[in-house]
């Protein structure tokens, strides 16, 4: 009984979580425009979805300037404990998604 109540409570809380706007999904076109491999962009997209919303609301890539992403990402990655390779992929994704 307690387990059922816990499961229902968790589902209710998950349903109340803010849903991010649609972040652009990496594809061949995005990779071609940015000059970054689609696999790298996909990894950055995954990091974005799994990490960026953990501490604050999602910020869409197009809403921040290229210069600001270069300042913001290193600090946020350090705070979140994101490994350097994932930070690099995240930055590549954010910049590619702006184009």
CORGI-V523741 format. One record per pair of residues at least 24 apart in sequence whose ideal C-beta (glycine too) atoms are under 10 Angstrom apart, sorted by sequence separation. I is the first residue (numbers start at 1). J is the second residue. D is the distance in whole Angstrom. If there is no record, write none. Layout:
I_J_D + I_J_D
This chain:
24_48_10 + 25_49_10 + 52_76_7 + 55_79_7 + 70_94_9 + 23_48_6 + 51_76_8 + 52_77_10 + 55_80_7 + 66_91_10 + 69_94_5 + 70_95_8 + 23_49_7 + 51_77_8 + 54_80_7 + 69_95_6 + 20_48_9 + 52_80_8 + 66_94_9 + 69_97_10 + 20_49_8 + 23_52_9 + 51_80_5 + 66_95_6 + 69_98_8 + 23_53_10 + 47_77_9 + 50_80_10 + 51_81_9 + 52_82_10 + 64_94_8 + 51_82_6 + 20_52_9 + 50_82_10 + 61_93_7 + 62_94_9 + 66_98_7 + 20_53_6 + 47_80_9 + 61_94_5 + 65_98_8 + 66_99_10 + 19_53_10 + 60_94_9 + 61_95_8 + 64_98_8 + 18_53_8 + 23_58_7 + 47_82_6 + 51_86_8 + 59_94_9 + 61_96_8 + 62_97_7 + 63_98_9 + 17_53_8 + 21_57_10 + 22_58_10 + 23_59_10 + 24_60_9 + 47_83_9 + 50_86_10 + 51_87_10 + 61_97_4 + 62_98_5 + 20_57_8 + 21_58_7 + 23_60_6 + 24_61_7 + 60_97_8 + 61_98_5 + 62_99_9 + 20_58_4 + 21_59_9 + 22_60_9 + 23_61_7 + 24_62_8 + 47_85_10 + 48_86_10 + 52_90_8 + 60_98_9 + 61_99_9 + 18_57_6 + 19_58_9 + 20_59_9 + 21_60_6 + 23_62_10 + 47_86_5 + 51_90_8 + 18_58_8 + 20_60_8 + 46_86_9 + 47_87_8 + 21_62_10 + 47_88_10 + 48_89_9 + 21_63_9 + 43_85_8 + 44_86_8 + 47_89_6 + 48_90_6 + 52_94_9 + 43_86_7 + 44_87_9 + 46_89_8 + 47_90_5 + 44_88_8 + 45_89_9 + 46_90_9 + 47_91_10 + 40_85_10 + 43_88_9 + 44_89_4 + 45_90_9 + 48_93_6 + 43_89_4 + 44_90_5 + 47_93_8 + 48_94_7 + 42_89_8 + 43_90_8 + 44_91_7 + 45_92_10 + 46_93_9 + 47_94_10 + 40_88_8 + 41_89_8 + 44_92_5 + 45_93_5 + 40_89_5 + 41_90_10 + 43_92_9 + 44_93_3 + 45_94_9 + 48_97_9 + 39_89_9 + 40_90_10 + 43_93_8 + 44_94_7 + 41_92_6 + 42_93_8 + 44_95_9 + 45_96_9 + 37_89_10 + 40_92_5 + 41_93_5 + 44_96_8 + 45_97_8 + 36_89_9 + 40_93_8 + 41_94_10 + 44_97_9 + 41_95_10 + 36_91_10 + 37_92_9 + 41_96_6 + 36_92_5 + 40_96_9 + 41_97_8 + 35_92_10 + 36_93_8 + 34_92_7 + 38_96_10 + 34_93_9 + 36_95_8 + 36_96_6 + 31_92_10 + 34_95_7 + 35_96_9 + 34_96_4 + 30_93_9 + 33_96_7 + 34_97_9 + 32_96_10 + 34_98_9 + 31_96_7 + 34_99_6 + 26_92_10 + 30_96_5 + 33_99_5 + 26_93_7 + 30_97_7 + 24_93_9 + 30_99_7 + 23_93_9 + 24_94_10 + 26_96_7 + 29_99_10 + 23_94_9 + 26_97_8 + 24_96_8 + 25_97_9 + 24_97_4 + 23_97_7 + 24_98_9 + 24_99_9
